[in-house]
Amino acid sequence: MPETIAIARLEFMRWLRRPSLWLLLAGISFVLAFLLLRLVESFQAIRAANLAGMANLTVTQAIVPAFFQQGAITLLLLTPLLTMRSIAGEKHDHSWTLLQVSGLRPAQIVLGKMLGIGLLLTLLVLLLTAMPLTLLAGSALDGGHIFSAALGVWLMVISFAAAGIFCSAIAKEPISAAMLHYGLLLLLALFHFTSYMPGIFAPSLYQLSPFSHLSAFVEARFSSVHLAWFLLFSVLFLWLAVRQIKHQQIPTRTRRARLLQLSGLLAGFAALIAVAIVIAQFPLSIDLSRQRINSPPPAVENLLNKLETPLHISAVVANSPALRRKIEKALAPYLASSQKISLEFFTPEQRALQNNAPLDQEGRLEFSYGARSETIKTLGEADILRALQRLIEGKEQWIVFLEGHGEKSLYTSSNNGYTTLNRLLQQQGYHTQAINLLKLPAIPDNTNVLVLAAPADALLPGELSAIGDHLQRGGNLLVLRDPVSDRSIDALLRDIGISVLPGTVIDANDRLRKLLAIRHPAIVPITEFGSHAITAGLPGKMLLPIASGLQVEDDAQWTHHSLLRSNADSWNEISDLKGHVRFDSDSGETAGPLTLGFAAQRQRDNSEQRAAVIGDSDFFSNEYIGFGDNARFALQLFSWLTDPSPTTSDQQASIDDKTLTLSDNTLLILATALLLGLPLVFLLIALWQWRQNRADNA
């Protein structure tokens, strides 16, 4: 052991005395600092959307995975340069013979070289880890997540250092060792990229790729399988390096000796494979993040604890390895939380043959629990939770539409009806129902969302009272308010803190209207969306025909978020829409942009009550719901209104790094220190080492 430590110390000190190391550190530190600052800039760019719940990213989630992944690649490219001289350099400098006759065993030499280079790489990983920690000046980072990412990078570079020592052992020149090492890196990178292509070998190639195992660590998903991969990878190449040195010391000359060497090699490979299989059969997974980002929400955990019989999930997807892994990643927390949950993949063709049904190429998840079944087509957390609630608790999501006052009907198939919307909602697992309060004395208690779809006739006081009771009980509400809607519902809007502007919204942007082939000026194109979970991922456009403008009244109970806004060349036209209309500020008309949709929410006990008001009902109709993002907006609107996940103060407190509060001066100091100060320090050390070496050689 003392001899091994002596070799490690010598290897480590050799590198510290080389100016080339400090020059490399200067370049690497500059690249990493530039990458970190770019990620900070990108996070600050989505700050408004993040605070509104549209992006829902913490500082740690937005910066740490990308930074450590790209930092790992940077260090990997450096590893061949650090390992190429470990043994091949000794051969080149004619000092290898001295090591061979010194009485040191090959295992001591290899282990000593590995410890010396490993210590150097550990310092580089610490440098990599220290950079994002500077953001503690403006945010409370997730220490568990950073530790997991740093551990993954360290395991990766250490394992490839072992591979580099093997390459150095079989090469005669350092440059040949580096080329062999870079070739191995290129081969494994090719495995990673190829594993995303369809084919029967994609899963195997993905498991051979080190980048797939690194991604689990940088996402704080610790697994004994990924840890074992890096450890076995290191053991494999260190063992091969020892065998190579032994072979060089005592060459095999007889056939019997070569057969014994081959059998030993095969036995070693078989032992490593057996260990890998055993570890894979008993995986251990731990969520290392402090914020439990890889664990099911508390509401899901409570549901899974109620499982009495097995829950089987069938993922019906085409031959897409990338989509398959996306599904596995999304469902991993659920599978790890309960042994009663299983996941199986089918192609659409296989499922069509099993069910004797028409071929459906669209991906979907089929949940089976006892005699119940549910099908969803998205991986959203709220969608999965709704499906589990319906299966395990028999809890169904009811969307109730009021009728009897000239509202849009769920059962009318004309252009003005809502049959397309009704079908879309039912495909998402919702139950829809139309009720008439003149026939039914009260709104059912199991109503998740009550919809008022632009009633043309006045609601009776008793009906308004029933709707008010629904709000007081914490029920969610959606109001679609056309310019021609009866004003009796405006009292309900005032209870939510919203009022309606008089008249009809007019859009006078001729260029945009011609581009979208819109003839009527009261058909309003929406290209500007507010930052909210409802509008997340809506980069396209919507059409709202015959819409009302909305505004917020002072209301301390409700928090309001703007969803839809008209263009700047718009206003609320108060006069009749006849002839040539124009904006008239003297008549009380308001210039655009105008808000045409609001989301509102308020806290009630340990739950959140939600409401939405849209100044139009026709964009849900059969005629317009297929235009642009109208249908997608509708589904995301109902998803938000029926979202069952609680919003308690404890949950909000757990996300304490959602903002990065760095002033311009602090950011400038940080950028100067990382981009200029740190590389300059390394350059000065390189210059000092160069002068020291020059003086020693003089």
C-alpha positions in Angstrom: 0.0 0.0 0.0 2.8 2.6 0.7 4.2 1.9 -2.7 0.8 2.5 -4.3 0.4 5.8 -2.5 3.9 6.8 -3.5 3.1 6.2 -7.2 -0.2 8.1 -6.8 1.6 11.1 -5.2 4.3 11.1 -7.9 1.6 11.0 -10.7 -0.4 13.8 -9.1 2.6 16.0 -8.5 3.9 15.5 -12.0 0.7 17.1 -13.4 0.7 19.9 -10.9 4.2 20.9 -12.2 3.1 21.0 -15.8 2.2 24.4 -17.2 0.0 22.6 -19.8 -2.4 21.5 -17.0 -3.0 25.0 -15.8 -3.4 26.3 -19.4 -6.1 23.6 -19.8 -7.7 24.6 -16.6 -7.8 28.3 -17.8 -9.6 27.3 -21.0 -12.0 24.9 -19.2 -12.9 27.4 -16.5 -13.7 30.0 -19.2 -15.9 27.6 -21.1 -17.7 26.4 -18.0 -18.2 30.0 -16.8 -19.6 31.0 -20.2 -22.0 28.1 -20.1 -23.2 28.9 -16.6 -23.9 32.5 -17.4 -25.8 31.6 -20.5 -28.0 29.2 -18.5 -28.6 32.0 -16.0 -29.5 34.4 -18.8 -32.0 31.8 -20.2 -33.6 31.3 -16.8 -34.0 35.0 -16.3 -35.7 35.2 -19.7 -38.5 32.9 -18.6 -38.8 34.5 -15.1 -42.2 36.0 -15.7 -43.6 32.7 -17.2 -42.1 30.7 -14.3 -43.6 32.8 -11.6 -47.0 32.6 -13.3 -46.7 28.8 -13.2 -46.3 28.4 -17.0 -42.8 27.0 -17.0 -42.8 25.7 -13.4 -39.0 25.4 -13.1 -36.7 26.1 -10.2 -33.3 27.5 -10.6 -31.8 24.1 -9.8 -33.9 22.3 -12.4 -33.3 24.9 -15.1 -29.5 25.2 -14.6 -27.9 22.2 -12.8 -28.8 19.3 -15.2 -27.7 21.2 -18.4 -24.6 22.6 -16.7 -23.3 19.3 -15.3 -24.1 17.4 -18.5 -22.2 19.7 -20.7 -19.5 20.1 -18.0 -19.1 16.3 -18.0 -18.6 16.2 -21.7 -15.9 18.9 -21.3 -14.1 16.9 -18.7 -14.4 13.7 -20.7 -12.6 15.4 -23.6 -9.8 16.2 -21.2 -9.5 12.7 -19.7 -7.5 11.2 -22.6 -4.9 14.0 -22.3 -4.6 13.3 -18.5 -4.2 9.5 -18.8 -2.2 9.1 -22.1 1.1 9.5 -20.3 0.3 7.3 -17.3 2.0 4.2 -18.7 2.7 5.0 -22.3 4.6 8.0 -21.1 6.8 5.8 -18.9 7.6 3.7 -22.0 8.3 6.8 -24.1 10.7 8.2 -21.4 12.4 4.8 -20.9 11.4 4.7 -17.2 9.0 1.8 -17.6 11.8 -0.7 -17.2 12.6 0.7 -13.8 9.0 0.2 -12.6 9.0 -3.3 -13.9 12.2 -4.3 -12.1 11.3 -2.4 -8.9 9.4 -5.3 -7.5 6.0 -3.6 -7.7 3.1 -5.8 -8.8 1.1 -4.7 -11.9 -1.9 -4.1 -9.7 0.0 -1.7 -7.5 1.3 0.3 -10.5 -2.2 0.5 -12.1 -3.9 1.4 -8.8 -1.3 4.0 -8.0 -1.7 5.6 -11.4 -5.5 5.5 -11.0 -5.4 7.1 -7.6 -3.1 10.0 -8.8 -5.2 10.8 -11.8 -8.4 10.2 -9.8 -7.3 12.9 -7.3 -6.6 15.3 -10.1 -10.0 14.7 -11.7 -11.7 15.0 -8.3 -10.3 18.6 -8.0 -11.7 19.3 -11.5 -15.1 18.0 -10.5 -15.0 20.2 -7.3 -14.2 23.2 -9.6 -17.2 22.3 -11.8 -19.4 22.0 -8.7 -18.3 25.3 -7.1 -19.4 27.3 -10.1 -23.2 26.9 -9.8 -22.8 27.2 -6.0 -22.0 30.9 -6.7 -25.7 31.3 -7.4 -26.4 30.9 -3.7 -26.0 34.6 -3.6 -29.4 34.9 -5.3 -31.3 31.7 -4.7 -31.6 28.7 -2.3 -30.4 25.9 -4.5 -31.2 22.2 -4.0 -28.1 20.8 -2.4 -29.2 17.2 -2.9 -29.7 17.7 -6.6 -26.2 19.3 -7.0 -24.6 16.5 -5.0 -26.2 13.9 -7.2 -25.1 15.7 -10.4 -21.6 16.1 -9.1 -21.4 12.4 -8.1 -22.6 11.4 -11.5 -19.9 13.5 -13.3 -17.2 12.2 -10.9 -18.2 8.6 -11.5 -18.2 9.1 -15.3 -14.7 10.8 -15.5 -13.2 8.3 -13.0 -14.5 5.4 -15.1 -13.1 6.9 -18.3 -9.8 7.5 -16.5 -9.7 3.8 -15.9 -10.3 3.2 -19.6 -7.6 5.7 -20.4 -5.1 3.8 -18.2 -5.9 0.7 -20.1 -5.4 2.5 -23.5 -2.1 3.8 -22.2 -1.1 0.3 -21.1 -1.5 -1.2 -24.6 0.0 1.7 -26.5 3.7 2.4 -27.0 3.4 6.2 -27.4 1.2 8.7 -25.4 -0.3 10.1 -28.6 -1.4 6.5 -29.6 -3.0 6.1 -26.2 -4.9 9.3 -26.5 -6.2 8.3 -30.0 -7.4 5.0 -28.7 -9.1 6.7 -25.8 -10.9 9.2 -28.1 -11.9 6.3 -30.3 -13.6 4.6 -27.4 -15.3 7.9 -26.4 -16.6 8.2 -30.0 -17.8 4.7 -30.1 -19.8 5.0 -26.9 -21.2 8.4 -28.1 -22.3 6.6 -31.3 -24.0 4.0 -29.1 -25.9 6.8 -27.4 -27.1 8.6 -30.5 -28.0 5.3 -32.3 -30.0 4.2 -29.3 -32.6 6.9 -30.2 -33.2 5.3 -33.6 -35.9 2.5 -34.0 -34.5 -1.0 -33.9 -34.3 -4.0 -31.7 -30.8 -3.1 -30.5 -31.7 0.4 -29.3 -32.4 -0.7 -25.6 -29.0 -2.5 -25.4 -27.1 0.3 -27.0 -28.7 2.7 -24.5 -27.6 0.7 -21.6 -24.0 0.6 -23.0 -24.0 4.4 -23.3 -22.4 6.1 -20.2 -24.5 9.3 -21.0 -27.7 7.4 -20.3 -26.5 6.6 -16.8 -25.1 10.1 -16.2 -28.6 11.6 -17.0 -30.1 9.8 -14.0 -27.6 11.4 -11.7 -27.9 14.9 -13.1 -31.7 14.6 -12.6 -31.2 13.5 -9.0 -32.5 10.0 -9.8 -29.9 7.8 -7.9 -30.1 4.1 -8.8 -27.9 1.2 -7.8 -28.0 0.1 -11.5 -26.4 3.3 -12.7 -23.9 3.3 -9.9 -23.0 -0.3 -10.6 -22.5 0.5 -14.3 -19.8 3.0 -13.6 -18.1 0.9 -11.0 -18.1 -2.2 -13.2 -16.8 -0.2 -16.1 -13.9 1.0 -14.0 -13.1 -2.4 -12.6 -13.2 -3.9 -16.1 -10.6 -1.6 -17.6 -8.4 -1.6 -14.6 -8.4 -5.4 -14.6 -7.6 -5.4 -18.3 -4.8 -2.9 -17.7 -3.3 -5.2 -15.1 -3.6 -8.2 -17.4 -1.9 -6.3 -20.2 1.0 -5.4 -18.0 1.4 -9.0 -16.8 1.3 -10.1 -20.4 4.1 -7.6 -21.4 6.2 -8.8 -18.5 5.7 -12.5 -19.1 4.7 -13.0 -22.8 2.6 -16.2 -23.5 4.6 -18.4 -25.9 2.8 -21.7 -25.8 -0.6 -22.6 -27.0 -1.6 -23.9 -23.6 -0.7 -20.6 -22.0 -2.7 -18.7 -24.6 -5.7 -20.9 -23.9 -5.4 -20.4 -20.2 -5.1 -16.6 -20.7 -8.2 -16.6 -23.0 -10.2 -18.8 -20.5 -9.2 -16.4 -17.7 -10.4 -13.4 -19.8 -13.7 -15.1 -20.6 -14.2 -16.0 -16.9 -13.6 -12.4 -15.8 -16.1 -11.1 -18.4 -18.6 -13.7 -17.2 -18.1 -12.8 -13.6 -18.7 -9.1 -14.3 -21.8 -9.9 -16.4 -23.2 -12.1 -13.6 -22.7 -9.3 -11.1 -24.4 -6.8 -13.4 -27.4 -9.2 -13.8 -27.8 -9.7 -10.1 -27.7 -6.0 -9.4 -30.2 -5.3 -12.2 -32.6 -7.8 -10.6 -32.6 -6.0 -7.2 -32.5 -2.2 -8.1 -32.4 0.4 -5.4 -33.7 3.9 -6.4 -33.5 7.0 -4.2 -34.7 10.6 -5.0 -31.7 12.6 -3.9 -33.3 16.0 -4.5 -34.3 17.9 -1.4 -37.5 19.0 -3.2 -38.5 15.4 -4.1 -38.8 16.2 -7.8 -38.6 12.5 -8.7 -41.1 11.4 -6.2 -44.9 11.3 -6.7 -46.8 14.2 -5.2 -48.4 13.6 -1.8 -51.8 13.3 -3.4 -50.5 10.4 -5.6 -48.7 8.7 -2.7 -51.9 8.7 -0.7 -53.7 7.2 -3.6 -51.1 4.5 -4.2 -51.3 3.5 -0.6 -55.0 2.6 -1.2 -54.1 0.0 -3.9 -55.7 -3.3 -3.0 -55.1 -5.2 -6.3 -52.4 -4.8 -9.0 -52.5 -1.8 -11.3 -51.3 -2.5 -14.8 -50.2 0.2 -17.2 -50.0 -0.6 -20.9 -48.1 1.9 -23.0 -49.2 1.7 -26.7 -46.5 3.5 -28.7 -44.9 3.1 -32.1 -41.3 1.9 -32.3 -39.8 5.0 -30.8 -37.0 4.4 -28.3 -37.0 8.1 -27.3 -40.7 8.1 -26.6 -40.5 4.8 -24.7 -37.8 6.2 -22.4 -39.8 9.4 -21.9 -42.7 7.3 -20.7 -40.5 5.2 -18.5 -39.0 8.3 -16.9 -42.4 9.9 -16.3 -43.8 6.7 -14.7 -40.6 5.8 -12.8 -41.7 7.5 -9.5 -45.1 5.7 -9.6 -43.4 2.3 -10.3 -40.9 2.8 -7.5 -43.6 3.8 -5.0 -45.6 0.6 -5.2 -44.7 -2.9 -6.2 -48.3 -3.4 -7.2 -47.8 -1.2 -10.3 -46.4 -2.7 -13.5 -45.7 -1.3 -17.0 -45.7 -3.0 -20.3 -45.1 -1.7 -23.8 -47.0 -2.6 -27.0 -46.9 -1.3 -30.5 -50.2 -0.1 -32.0 -50.2 -3.2 -34.3 -49.8 -5.6 -31.3 -52.6 -3.8 -29.4 -54.9 -3.8 -32.4 -54.5 -7.6 -32.8 -55.0 -8.2 -29.1 -58.2 -6.1 -28.9 -59.4 -6.9 -32.4 -59.8 -3.2 -32.9 -58.9 -0.7 -35.7 -55.2 0.3 -35.8 -54.6 3.5 -33.8 -51.2 5.0 -34.4 -51.5 7.6 -31.6 -49.6 6.9 -28.4 -51.7 6.3 -25.2 -51.5 4.9 -21.7 -54.1 2.3 -20.7 -54.6 1.9 -16.9 -56.2 -1.3 -15.7 -57.3 -1.8 -12.1 -59.6 -4.7 -11.4 -62.7 -4.3 -13.6 -62.0 -0.6 -14.2 -59.9 0.9 -17.0 -58.8 4.4 -18.1 -57.0 5.7 -21.1 -55.0 8.9 -21.3 -52.9 10.4 -24.2 -50.7 12.7 -22.2 -48.0 12.4 -19.5 -49.2 15.4 -17.5 -49.1 14.9 -13.8 -52.7 16.2 -13.4 -53.9 13.8 -16.1 -52.3 10.8 -14.5 -53.6 11.8 -11.1 -57.2 12.1 -12.4 -56.9 8.7 -14.0 -55.7 7.2 -10.8 -58.4 8.8 -8.8 -61.1 7.5 -11.1 -59.6 4.0 -10.9 -58.7 3.6 -7.3 -61.3 5.8 -5.6 -64.0 5.7 -8.3 -63.7 9.5 -8.2 -64.9 11.0 -11.5 -64.5 14.5 -12.9 -67.9 16.0 -13.7 -68.1 19.1 -15.9 -71.7 20.4 -15.7 -73.1 22.9 -18.3 -76.1 25.0 -17.4 -78.9 25.0 -20.0 -82.4 26.4 -20.3 -81.5 30.0 -21.1 -80.3 29.8 -24.7 -76.8 28.6 -23.8 -74.6 26.7 -26.2 -75.6 23.1 -26.1 -73.4 20.0 -25.7 -75.8 18.0 -27.8 -76.3 20.4 -30.8 -74.3 19.2 -33.9 -74.7 22.5 -35.9 -71.9 25.0 -36.3 -73.1 26.7 -33.1 -73.2 23.6 -31.0 -70.6 22.1 -28.6 -70.7 18.4 -29.7 -67.0 18.5 -30.8 -66.0 20.0 -27.4 -68.1 17.3 -25.7 -66.3 14.5 -27.5 -62.9 16.0 -26.7 -63.7 16.3 -23.1 -65.0 12.7 -22.9 -61.8 11.4 -24.6 -59.8 13.0 -21.8 -61.8 11.0 -19.2 -64.2 13.8 -18.1 -67.9 13.2 -17.6 -70.1 15.9 -19.0 -73.7 16.7 -18.2 -76.2 19.5 -19.0 -78.6 20.5 -16.2 -81.6 22.8 -16.0 -82.0 24.5 -12.6 -85.7 24.8 -13.2 -85.9 21.0 -13.2 -83.1 20.3 -10.8 -83.3 22.4 -7.6 -79.5 22.5 -6.9 -76.2 22.0 -8.6 -74.9 18.4 -7.9 -72.3 18.2 -5.1 -70.0 16.2 -7.3 -69.7 19.0 -9.9 -66.0 19.8 -10.5 -66.6 22.7 -12.9 -69.9 24.5 -13.6 -70.0 26.1 -17.1 -72.2 29.1 -18.0 -71.9 29.1 -21.8 -73.3 32.6 -22.7 -76.9 32.5 -21.6 -79.1 34.6 -23.8 -82.0 34.9 -21.3 -82.0 36.2 -17.8 -81.3 33.8 -15.0 -83.9 33.7 -12.2 -82.9 34.9 -8.7 -83.2 31.3 -7.4 -80.8 30.1 -10.1 -78.3 32.8 -9.4 -78.5 31.9 -5.7 -77.8 28.2 -6.5 -74.7 29.2 -8.6 -73.6 31.5 -5.7 -74.0 28.6 -3.3 -71.8 26.5 -5.6 -69.1 29.2 -5.4 -69.4 29.5 -1.7 -68.8 25.7 -1.4 -65.5 26.2 -3.2 -66.8 24.9 -6.6 -64.9 25.9 -9.7 -66.6 28.0 -12.4 -66.2 28.8 -16.1 -68.2 31.8 -17.5 -68.3 32.4 -21.3 -69.6 36.0 -21.7 -70.6 37.1 -25.2 -71.5 40.7 -26.0 -75.1 39.5 -26.5 -75.2 37.5 -23.3 -77.8 38.4 -20.7 -76.4 40.8 -18.1 -77.8 38.8 -15.2 -74.6 36.8 -15.0 -72.5 40.0 -14.5 -73.3 39.9 -10.8 -71.6 36.5 -10.7 -68.6 38.0 -12.5 -68.4 40.8 -9.9 -68.2 38.2 -7.2 -65.0 36.9 -9.0 -63.7 40.5 -9.3 -64.2 40.9 -13.1 -66.4 43.3 -15.1 -67.3 43.4 -18.7 -66.5 46.3 -21.1 -69.5 47.5 -23.1 -69.7 46.7 -26.8 -67.9 44.2 -29.1 -64.2 44.0 -29.6 -63.1 45.1 -33.0 -59.7 44.2 -34.6 -58.4 46.7 -37.2 -55.1 45.0 -38.0 -55.8 44.6 -41.8 -52.5 42.8 -42.5 -53.1 40.1 -39.9 -56.7 39.7 -40.9 -55.7 39.2 -44.6 -53.0 36.8 -43.6 -55.6 34.7 -41.6 -58.4 35.2 -44.3 -60.6 37.0 -41.7 -63.3 39.2 -43.3 -65.3 40.3 -40.3 -63.6 42.9 -38.0 -65.4 41.4 -35.0 -63.6 38.0 -35.4 -60.6 38.7 -33.2 -57.3 36.9 -33.8 -55.3 36.2 -30.7 -51.6 36.0 -31.1 -50.6 37.3 -27.6 -51.1 35.0 -24.6 -50.5 35.7 -20.9 -48.1 33.7 -18.9 -50.1 30.9 -17.2 -50.3 27.2 -17.0 -53.5 27.3 -19.2 -51.6 29.0 -22.1 -48.4 27.0 -21.7 -47.1 25.8 -25.1 -49.5 27.8 -27.2 -47.2 29.6 -29.6 -49.8 29.7 -32.4 -53.0 31.6 -32.8 -56.7 31.5 -31.8 -59.9 33.1 -33.1 -62.5 34.6 -30.9 -65.6 35.7 -32.9 -67.9 38.4 -31.4 -66.0 38.8 -28.1 -66.3 41.1 -25.1 -63.5 42.9 -23.4 -62.9 42.2 -19.7 -61.2 44.1 -16.9 -60.4 43.4 -13.2 -62.2 45.0 -10.4 -60.6 45.5 -7.0 -61.0 42.2 -5.2 -58.6 41.1 -2.5 -60.0 37.6 -2.3 -59.1 36.5 -5.9 -55.8 36.5 -7.7 -56.3 37.3 -11.5 -54.1 36.3 -14.4 -54.6 37.6 -18.0 -54.9 34.8 -20.5 -55.9 36.2 -23.9 -55.2 39.7 -25.2 -56.3 41.4 -28.5 -53.8 43.3 -30.7 -52.9 46.9 -30.3 -55.2 47.9 -33.2 -58.4 46.9 -31.4 -61.0 48.5 -29.3 -64.5 47.8 -27.9 -67.0 49.2 -30.4 -70.1 50.4 -28.5 -72.3 51.3 -31.5 -74.0 48.9 -33.9 -71.7 46.9 -36.2 -73.0 48.5 -39.4 -71.2 50.3 -42.1 -67.7 51.5 -41.4 -66.8 51.4 -37.7 -63.9 53.3 -36.2 -62.5 54.0 -32.8 -64.1 56.8 -30.9 -62.6 57.6 -27.5 -65.2 60.4 -26.8 -67.9 57.8 -26.7 -66.1 55.8 -23.9 -64.5 53.2 -26.1 -61.2 51.7 -24.8 -58.2 51.3 -27.1 -56.4 47.9 -27.2 -54.8 45.7 -26.4 -57.8 44.4 -24.5 -58.0 41.4 -22.2 -60.5 38.8 -23.4 -59.8 36.0 -20.9 -59.0 35.9 -17.2 -58.1 33.0 -14.8 -58.8 33.6 -11.1 -58.0 31.7 -8.0 -58.3 32.0 -4.3 -57.3 29.9 -1.3 -60.0 28.2 0.7 -58.8 26.1 3.7 -56.3 23.6 2.3 -57.5 23.8 -1.3 -57.6 26.3 -4.1 -60.8 27.4 -5.8 -60.5 28.3 -9.5 -62.5 30.2 -11.9 -62.1 31.5 -15.5 -63.9 34.1 -17.5 -63.7 34.2 -21.3 -65.3 37.0 -23.3 -66.5 34.7 -26.0 -68.4 31.4 -26.3 -68.2 30.8 -30.1 -64.5 29.7 -30.1 -65.7 26.5 -28.3 -68.3 25.9 -31.0 -68.1 23.2 -33.7 -67.4 25.9 -36.3 -64.3 27.4 -34.6 -62.9 24.9 -32.2 -60.8 23.3 -34.9 -59.0 26.6 -35.7 -55.4 27.1 -34.6 -55.0 26.5 -30.8 -58.7 26.8 -29.9 -59.1 23.1 -29.0 -55.8 22.9 -27.2 -56.6 26.0 -25.2 -60.0 24.5 -24.3 -58.5 21.2 -23.0 -55.8 23.0 -21.0 -58.4 25.4 -19.6 -60.5 22.5 -18.3 -57.4 20.6 -17.1 -56.5 23.6 -15.0 -60.0 24.1 -13.7 -60.2 20.4 -12.6 -56.7 20.0 -11.4 -57.0 18.0 -8.2 -53.6 18.6 -6.8 -53.7 20.7 -3.6 -51.8 23.9 -3.3 -50.9 24.1 0.3 -48.5 26.5 1.9 -46.2 23.6 2.7 -45.9 22.6 -0.9 -45.3 26.2 -2.0 -42.6 26.5 0.7 -40.8 23.5 -0.7 -40.1 25.3 -4.0 -37.8 28.0 -2.6 -35.5 28.5 -5.5 -38.0 29.5 -8.1 -36.5 32.9 -8.4 -32.9 34.1 -8.9 -32.6 37.5 -7.3 -29.2 38.8 -8.6 -28.8 42.5 -9.2 -27.1 43.8 -12.3 -24.0 44.7 -10.2 -23.9 41.3 -8.6 -24.2 39.6 -11.9 -21.5 41.7 -13.4 -19.1 40.9 -10.5 -20.0 37.2 -10.8 -19.4 37.2 -14.6 -16.1 39.1 -14.2 -14.8 36.7 -11.5 -15.7 33.6 -13.4 -15.0 34.6 -17.0 -11.8 36.7 -16.4 -10.6 36.3 -12.8 -10.5 32.5 -12.5 -8.9 31.9 -15.9 -6.4 34.6 -15.2 -5.4 32.9 -11.9 -4.7 29.6 -13.8 -2.7 31.5 -16.5 -0.5 33.1 -13.8 0.1 29.7 -12.2 1.0 28.2 -15.6 3.5 31.1 -16.2 5.0 30.5 -12.7 5.3 26.8 -13.3 6.9 27.4 -16.7 9.5 29.7 -15.1 10.1 27.2 -12.3 10.7 24.4 -14.7 12.9 26.6 -16.8 15.0 27.5 -13.8 15.3 23.8 -12.7 16.5 22.8 -16.1 19.0 25.7 -16.4 
